[in-house]
Amino acid sequence: GNAMAGVFDMKLRNGNNEKRESSVQVGLLGIDLSSEGPFKKGKQATYLFNYRYSTLSLLAGLGLFNQSQVPAFQDFSFKLNFPTQKAGTLSVWGIGAMDHALEKESTDSSKWETNWDRVRNDWRLSMGAMGISHKILLGSGTYLNTTLAASDVSNVADIQRVDDQLTLQPDAKISDQSWRATLSSVLNHKFNASFSLRTGVNYHRLFYNLDVNSTVNNIPGTFRNITSSNGETGFAEYFMQTRYHINPAISI
């Protein structure tokens, strides 16, 4: 998929179609809320969602300890599933996350031990993905799975530095944003228990927006734009895959 590396492939399961269930969990990492179940009792359409908020960020906001560099994150995921008798199954899903880290500067020059002590670093990260999928059986051994999805990643850093007159001055500001829209359609056919075929197409549209501003050697008067650019491109993948099981231990 034009990727340099991969870590995992995550799939969201469907919600419980028999009864509604909810839970609240509190731990050192986060406060977690989740719920799932049928939209209407006795029907097959279901929902599933999960929300998490940083426990440390909440405690720091209450003033229980120093907030400097506390991970202030939150994330949310959901899946709505709508099976039908003849038109297949439609699913709407999404996931998103935001992370904010703030390291404050020291305005007391007598406490500066390194150059970083006079720096204020405000860093914000976010990502999100949302899509709609449709799966339909075209026969006893054939199904078509089509997905339209969009995703984005944003990385914004605002760095300021206390100058020799103890005044905050801009030192670097970086904004790196990218988006992707993908249309995927895959046809699967099973000829028999040993022989199967999969073929399909993926089309990706990629967008980016990059803005970098910085000083030269931390001199405030030299703060300027280094680069500001944006653009887009697209690419398509076509594939066919067959599998034949010679016996339970060997396949081609």
DOTOR-376976 format. One line per 4 residues: number of its first residue (from 0); their letters; for each residue y, z, x of N, C-alpha, C. Coordinates in steps of 0.05 Angstrom, whole numbers, padded with zeros to 5 digits. Example, Ala and Ser with C-alpha at 12.3 -4.5 7.8 and 13.67 -1.06 7.14 Angstrom:
2
0 = as = -00114,00156,00264,-00090,00156,00246,-00066,00156,00264  -00045,00142,00257,-00021,00143,00273,00001,00157,00258
! end
This chain:
252
0 = gnam = -00024,00000,00016,00000,00000,00000,00025,00000,00017  00024,-00012,00041,00047,-00013,00058,00055,00015,00069  00035,00033,00069,00040,00060,00078,00030,00064,00106  00044,00080,00122,00036,00085,00149,00014,00107,00150
4 = agvf = 00014,00124,00129,-00006,00146,00128,-00007,00157,00100  -00029,00171,00094,-00032,00183,00067,-00044,00210,00070  -00037,00228,00052,-00047,00255,00053,-00065,00261,00029  -00056,00256,00005,-00073,00261,-00018,-00064,00243,-00041
8 = dmkl = -00081,00240,-00060,-00076,00224,-00084,-00078,00244,-00108  -00056,00250,-00120,-00056,00271,-00141,-00057,00258,-00169  -00074,00268,-00186,-00076,00259,-00214,-00073,00283,-00232  -00057,00281,-00252,-00053,00302,-00272,-00074,00301,-00293
12 = rngn = -00088,00323,-00299,-00108,00323,-00319,-00095,00324,-00347  -00111,00318,-00367,-00102,00320,-00395,-00102,00349,-00404  -00085,00355,-00423,-00084,00382,-00435,-00108,00388,-00452  -00113,00413,-00458,-00135,00421,-00475,-00131,00410,-00503
16 = nekr = -00150,00395,-00514,-00147,00383,-00540,-00158,00400,-00563  -00168,00424,-00556,-00180,00441,-00576,-00162,00465,-00584  -00148,00476,-00565,-00130,00499,-00572,-00107,00500,-00552  -00086,00514,-00560,-00062,00517,-00543,-00066,00542,-00525
20 = essv = -00058,00538,-00500,-00060,00560,-00480,-00034,00561,-00464  -00025,00585,-00458,-00001,00588,-00442,-00006,00611,-00422  00008,00609,-00399,00005,00630,-00379,00031,00634,-00364  00035,00658,-00353,00057,00665,-00336,00045,00679,-00311
24 = qvgl = 00053,00669,-00288,00044,00681,-00263,00067,00688,-00245  00066,00711,-00232,00087,00719,-00214,00075,00725,-00187  00084,00712,-00166,00074,00717,-00139,00096,00715,-00119  00089,00719,-00094,00110,00718,-00073,00122,00691,-00070
28 = lgid = 00106,00670,-00075,00116,00642,-00072,00134,00634,-00095  00125,00640,-00120,00140,00631,-00142,00133,00644,-00169  00150,00640,-00188,00145,00648,-00216,00137,00623,-00231  00113,00624,-00243,00100,00601,-00254,00096,00603,-00284
32 = lsse = 00105,00583,-00299,00102,00581,-00328,00086,00556,-00334  00066,00558,-00351,00050,00534,-00358,00041,00536,-00387  00036,00513,-00399,00026,00512,-00426,00012,00485,-00431  -00008,00485,-00448,-00023,00461,-00454,-00036,00464,-00482
36 = gpfk = -00043,00441,-00493,-00057,00442,-00519,-00051,00417,-00535  -00062,00416,-00559,-00057,00393,-00577,-00030,00395,-00590  -00017,00372,-00595,00008,00373,-00610,00003,00383,-00638  -00019,00375,-00650,-00027,00384,-00677,-00056,00391,-00677
40 = kgkq = -00063,00414,-00688,-00090,00423,-00687,-00109,00403,-00701  -00131,00396,-00688,-00150,00377,-00699,-00145,00348,-00690  -00122,00343,-00677,-00116,00317,-00667,-00121,00315,-00637  -00123,00291,-00626,-00130,00287,-00598,-00106,00285,-00579
44 = atyl = -00082,00280,-00590,-00059,00279,-00573,-00052,00306,-00561  -00047,00307,-00535,-00043,00333,-00521,-00019,00333,-00503  -00011,00357,-00495,00011,00360,-00476,00002,00380,-00455  00015,00378,-00432,00010,00396,-00409,00035,00397,-00393
48 = fnyr = 00045,00422,-00387,00068,00424,-00369,00066,00449,-00352  00080,00448,-00329,00080,00471,-00311,00108,00472,-00297  00120,00496,-00296,00146,00499,-00284,00144,00523,-00264  00157,00520,-00241,00156,00541,-00221,00184,00545,-00209
52 = ystl = 00191,00570,-00204,00216,00576,-00191,00212,00596,-00168  00227,00592,-00147,00224,00608,-00123,00229,00638,-00128  00209,00655,-00123,00212,00684,-00126,00233,00695,-00106  00232,00686,-00081,00250,00696,-00061,00279,00689,-00067
56 = slla = 00283,00665,-00078,00310,00658,-00086,00321,00676,-00108  00304,00682,-00127,00312,00700,-00149,00319,00727,-00139  00303,00738,-00121,00308,00765,-00110,00334,00765,-00093  00338,00743,-00078,00362,00741,-00061,00387,00739,-00079
60 = glgl = 00384,00725,-00102,00407,00723,-00121,00414,00750,-00133  00395,00768,-00135,00400,00795,-00145,00412,00813,-00123  00414,00802,-00099,00426,00818,-00077,00407,00837,-00064  00381,00833,-00066,00361,00851,-00055,00357,00847,-00025
64 = fnqs = 00364,00823,-00015,00363,00818,00014,00381,00794,00020  00384,00789,00046,00402,00767,00056,00392,00740,00046  00410,00725,00034,00402,00699,00022,00401,00676,00043  00410,00682,00067,00411,00660,00087,00383,00648,00092
68 = qvpa = 00381,00622,00089,00357,00607,00093,00333,00615,00076  00338,00627,00053,00317,00632,00033,00310,00605,00019  00285,00598,00017,00278,00573,00004,00283,00575,-00026  00303,00561,-00036,00311,00561,-00064,00300,00536,-00077
72 = fqdf = 00275,00537,-00086,00263,00513,-00097,00254,00517,-00126  00251,00495,-00140,00238,00495,-00166,00225,00468,-00171  00203,00468,-00186,00189,00443,-00191,00178,00443,-00219  00173,00419,-00229,00164,00416,-00257,00145,00392,-00259
76 = sfkl = 00124,00394,-00274,00106,00372,-00278,00096,00372,-00307  00090,00349,-00318,00080,00347,-00345,00063,00322,-00349  00047,00323,-00370,00032,00299,-00379,00028,00300,-00409  00034,00278,-00422,00030,00275,-00451,00009,00253,-00454
80 = nfpt = -00012,00259,-00470,-00034,00240,-00472,-00038,00233,-00502  -00039,00207,-00508,-00041,00198,-00536,-00065,00178,-00538  -00089,00188,-00544,-00111,00170,-00548,-00111,00158,-00576  -00119,00133,-00578,-00121,00120,-00605,-00150,00108,-00608
84 = qkag = -00157,00101,-00632,-00184,00090,-00637,-00187,00062,-00627  -00167,00045,-00630,-00170,00017,-00623,-00150,00007,-00602  -00128,00020,-00599,-00107,00010,-00581,-00107,00023,-00553  -00128,00037,-00547,-00130,00050,-00520,-00117,00077,-00519
88 = tlsv = -00112,00086,-00495,-00100,00112,-00490,-00074,00108,-00475  -00052,00120,-00485,-00026,00119,-00473,-00019,00147,-00462  -00010,00147,-00437,-00002,00172,-00424,00026,00170,-00412  00041,00191,-00415,00068,00193,-00403,00067,00218,-00385
92 = wgig = 00075,00215,-00360,00073,00237,-00341,00097,00237,-00322  00100,00260,-00309,00123,00262,-00290,00120,00287,-00273  00134,00286,-00251,00135,00309,-00233,00162,00308,-00218  00174,00331,-00214,00200,00332,-00200,00203,00359,-00185
96 = amdh = 00219,00358,-00164,00223,00383,-00148,00250,00382,-00135  00262,00406,-00132,00288,00409,-00118,00285,00432,-00099  00297,00429,-00075,00296,00449,-00055,00324,00451,-00042  00334,00476,-00039,00360,00480,-00028,00358,00502,-00007
100 = alek = 00367,00496,00018,00368,00516,00039,00396,00517,00050  00407,00542,00051,00434,00546,00061,00434,00567,00083  00443,00558,00106,00447,00577,00129,00476,00580,00134  00486,00605,00131,00515,00610,00133,00523,00614,00162
104 = estd = 00549,00608,00167,00560,00611,00193,00570,00639,00198  00574,00646,00223,00586,00671,00231,00615,00666,00240  00634,00679,00227,00662,00675,00234,00672,00695,00256  00654,00712,00265,00660,00731,00286,00650,00720,00312
108 = sskw = 00668,00709,00328,00661,00695,00353,00647,00714,00373  00651,00740,00370,00639,00759,00389,00608,00761,00384  00599,00751,00360,00571,00752,00354,00556,00726,00360  00571,00706,00370,00559,00681,00375,00541,00683,00400
112 = etnw = 00516,00678,00397,00498,00677,00420,00490,00648,00427  00488,00631,00407,00483,00603,00411,00503,00587,00396  00504,00561,00401,00523,00543,00387,00517,00542,00357  00492,00546,00349,00484,00545,00321,00496,00568,00305
116 = drvr = 00503,00590,00318,00514,00613,00303,00540,00606,00289  00555,00586,00298,00580,00579,00287,00578,00555,00267  00553,00549,00259,00547,00526,00242,00539,00535,00214  00550,00521,00194,00542,00525,00166,00525,00500,00158
120 = ndwr = 00500,00505,00151,00482,00483,00145,00473,00485,00115  00481,00465,00100,00475,00464,00071,00457,00439,00067  00431,00444,00061,00411,00422,00060,00398,00422,00032  00399,00399,00019,00387,00395,-00007,00367,00372,-00007
124 = lsmg = 00344,00378,-00018,00322,00358,-00020,00314,00357,-00049  00307,00333,-00058,00296,00330,-00085,00278,00305,-00086  00258,00306,-00104,00241,00284,-00108,00233,00283,-00137  00226,00260,-00147,00217,00258,-00174,00201,00232,-00179
128 = amgi = 00183,00233,-00198,00167,00210,-00205,00161,00212,-00235  00161,00189,-00248,00155,00188,-00276,00143,00162,-00283  00123,00162,-00301,00110,00137,-00308,00097,00137,-00335  00089,00114,-00343,00074,00110,-00368,00050,00093,-00362
132 = shki = 00026,00102,-00371,00001,00089,-00365,-00013,00082,-00391  -00028,00060,-00390,-00043,00051,-00413,-00071,00043,-00404  -00091,00053,-00417,-00119,00046,-00410,-00133,00038,-00436  -00147,00015,-00435,-00160,00005,-00458,-00187,-00007,-00451
136 = llgs = -00207,-00001,-00467,-00234,-00012,-00464,-00235,-00041,-00475  -00244,-00060,-00459,-00246,-00087,-00468,-00275,-00096,-00474  -00293,-00077,-00472,-00322,-00082,-00476,-00337,-00058,-00467  -00363,-00060,-00468,-00380,-00036,-00461,-00377,-00029,-00432
140 = gtyl = -00371,-00049,-00414,-00369,-00044,-00386,-00343,-00052,-00373  -00323,-00057,-00390,-00297,-00067,-00379,-00274,-00051,-00390  -00255,-00044,-00372,-00230,-00031,-00381,-00207,-00041,-00364  -00183,-00041,-00376,-00158,-00049,-00363,-00140,-00025,-00361
144 = nttl = -00130,-00019,-00338,-00112,00003,-00334,-00085,-00007,-00322  -00063,-00002,-00337,-00037,-00012,-00329,-00017,00011,-00328  -00001,00012,-00306,00018,00034,-00303,00045,00022,-00294  00066,00033,-00306,00094,00028,-00297,00106,00054,-00289
148 = aasd = 00115,00056,-00264,00125,00081,-00253,00150,00078,-00237  00165,00099,-00235,00190,00100,-00219,00190,00126,-00203  00199,00126,-00178,00201,00150,-00162,00226,00149,-00145  00235,00173,-00137,00258,00174,-00119,00256,00198,-00100
152 = vsnv = 00269,00196,-00077,00270,00217,-00057,00299,00219,-00048  00310,00243,-00047,00338,00247,-00038,00339,00269,-00017  00353,00264,00004,00356,00283,00026,00386,00283,00034  00399,00306,00028,00428,00308,00033,00433,00333,00050
156 = adiq = 00447,00329,00073,00453,00351,00091,00483,00351,00096  00496,00374,00092,00524,00378,00097,00527,00400,00118  00536,00392,00143,00537,00411,00165,00567,00414,00173  00576,00439,00173,00603,00446,00181,00602,00465,00205
160 = rvdd = 00623,00464,00221,00623,00480,00246,00650,00495,00249  00649,00520,00256,00673,00536,00261,00685,00528,00287  00710,00519,00287,00723,00511,00312,00734,00535,00327  00748,00530,00349,00757,00552,00365,00779,00568,00352
164 = qltl = 00792,00557,00331,00812,00572,00315,00799,00586,00291  00772,00587,00291,00756,00601,00270,00760,00588,00243  00763,00562,00242,00765,00547,00217,00742,00528,00214  00730,00527,00190,00708,00509,00185,00717,00480,00186
168 = qpda = 00703,00464,00201,00709,00435,00203,00684,00419,00198  00686,00396,00185,00663,00379,00181,00651,00370,00208  00624,00372,00210,00610,00364,00234,00591,00341,00229  00577,00342,00207,00559,00319,00200,00554,00320,00170
172 = kisd = 00552,00297,00158,00544,00295,00130,00526,00271,00127  00502,00276,00118,00481,00255,00116,00470,00254,00088  00469,00230,00077,00457,00225,00051,00437,00202,00054  00411,00209,00048,00390,00189,00051,00375,00189,00024
176 = qswr = 00377,00167,00009,00365,00165,-00017,00348,00139,-00019  00325,00141,-00031,00308,00118,-00035,00295,00119,-00062  00290,00096,-00074,00278,00093,-00100,00256,00072,-00099  00237,00075,-00117,00215,00055,-00119,00207,00052,-00148
180 = atls = 00204,00027,-00156,00193,00021,-00183,00167,00005,-00178  00146,00012,-00192,00120,00000,-00188,00107,-00008,-00214  00096,-00032,-00215,00080,-00041,-00238,00052,-00047,-00227  00032,-00034,-00238,00004,-00037,-00229,-00014,-00043,-00252
184 = svln = -00032,-00063,-00248,-00051,-00070,-00269,-00078,-00075,-00256  -00099,-00061,-00264,-00125,-00062,-00252,-00146,-00067,-00273  -00164,-00087,-00269,-00185,-00093,-00287,-00212,-00085,-00274  -00227,-00068,-00288,-00253,-00059,-00278,-00275,-00070,-00296
188 = hkfn = -00297,-00081,-00283,-00319,-00091,-00298,-00345,-00082,-00285  -00363,-00071,-00300,-00389,-00062,-00290,-00411,-00081,-00302  -00423,-00098,-00285,-00443,-00117,-00294,-00469,-00102,-00301  -00476,-00083,-00285,-00500,-00066,-00290,-00497,-00041,-00274
192 = asfs = -00518,-00025,-00273,-00516,00001,-00260,-00512,-00002,-00230  -00518,-00025,-00218,-00516,-00029,-00189,-00492,-00045,-00181  -00481,-00062,-00198,-00461,-00081,-00189,-00435,-00078,-00206  -00412,-00075,-00192,-00387,-00072,-00206,-00365,-00088,-00192
196 = lrtg = -00344,-00094,-00206,-00321,-00110,-00196,-00295,-00097,-00205  -00276,-00097,-00186,-00249,-00087,-00192,-00229,-00107,-00181  -00210,-00116,-00196,-00189,-00134,-00186,-00162,-00127,-00200  -00140,-00132,-00186,-00114,-00125,-00198,-00091,-00134,-00180
200 = vnyh = -00067,-00125,-00189,-00042,-00131,-00175,-00024,-00107,-00177  -00009,-00102,-00155,00011,-00082,-00154,00037,-00095,-00145  00059,-00090,-00160,00085,-00101,-00151,00104,-00077,-00148  00117,-00076,-00125,00135,-00054,-00118,00164,-00065,-00114
204 = rlfy = 00183,-00051,-00124,00211,-00057,-00119,00223,-00032,-00105  00234,-00036,-00081,00244,-00014,-00065,00274,-00016,-00062  00287,00008,-00063,00317,00010,-00061,00323,00033,-00041  00346,00030,-00027,00354,00052,-00010,00385,00053,-00008
208 = nldv = 00395,00077,-00002,00424,00081,00001,00427,00102,00024  00439,00093,00046,00441,00110,00069,00470,00113,00077  00479,00138,00080,00507,00144,00089,00506,00166,00109  00515,00160,00134,00515,00179,00156,00543,00182,00167
212 = nstv = 00552,00207,00168,00579,00214,00180,00575,00236,00201  00589,00234,00223,00585,00254,00244,00609,00255,00263  00611,00277,00278,00630,00279,00300,00617,00269,00325  00633,00267,00347,00622,00261,00373,00624,00287,00389
216 = nnip = 00601,00297,00398,00600,00322,00414,00613,00345,00400  00612,00346,00373,00622,00369,00357,00653,00371,00359  00667,00350,00366,00696,00351,00367,00707,00344,00339  00720,00362,00325,00728,00358,00297,00743,00332,00292
220 = gtfr = 00762,00325,00310,00779,00302,00305,00764,00275,00307  00738,00276,00315,00723,00251,00318,00704,00246,00295  00706,00263,00274,00688,00259,00251,00693,00232,00238  00672,00216,00235,00675,00189,00224,00649,00179,00212
224 = nits = 00650,00157,00198,00626,00145,00187,00611,00130,00208  00585,00135,00211,00568,00122,00230,00556,00097,00217  00545,00100,00193,00534,00078,00179,00534,00083,00149  00538,00062,00134,00538,00063,00105,00526,00037,00095
228 = snge = 00501,00039,00084,00488,00014,00076,00469,00019,00053  00463,-00002,00039,00444,00000,00017,00431,-00027,00014  00408,-00028,00001,00394,-00053,-00002,00369,-00050,-00019  00356,-00072,-00023,00331,-00072,-00039,00313,-00094,-00030
232 = tgfa = 00288,-00091,-00036,00268,-00112,-00030,00244,-00108,-00048  00226,-00126,-00048,00202,-00124,-00064,00178,-00135,-00050  00154,-00126,-00058,00130,-00138,-00047,00107,-00135,-00068  00088,-00153,-00066,00065,-00152,-00085,00039,-00151,-00069
236 = eyfm = 00020,-00138,-00081,-00007,-00137,-00070,-00027,-00147,-00091  -00045,-00163,-00082,-00067,-00173,-00099,-00093,-00165,-00086  -00112,-00157,-00101,-00137,-00148,-00088,-00161,-00153,-00107  -00185,-00154,-00094,-00210,-00156,-00109,-00230,-00139,-00093
240 = qtry = -00246,-00124,-00107,-00265,-00106,-00094,-00291,-00107,-00110  -00313,-00111,-00096,-00339,-00110,-00109,-00357,-00089,-00095  -00375,-00078,-00111,-00393,-00058,-00099,-00421,-00063,-00111  -00441,-00063,-00092,-00468,-00066,-00100,-00485,-00044,-00088
244 = hinp = -00499,-00029,-00105,-00516,-00007,-00096,-00544,-00017,-00092  -00553,-00018,-00067,-00580,-00027,-00060,-00600,-00005,-00069  -00594,00019,-00062,-00609,00043,-00071,-00591,00067,-00071  -00599,00090,-00079,-00581,00113,-00080,-00568,00120,-00054
248 = aisi = -00579,00111,-00031,-00568,00119,-00005,-00551,00096,00008  -00554,00072,-00001,-00541,00049,00012,-00526,00032,-00009  -00501,00025,-00003,-00486,00007,-00020,-00470,-00012,-00002  -00463,-00035,-00014,-00448,-00056,00000,-00422,-00060,-00015
! end
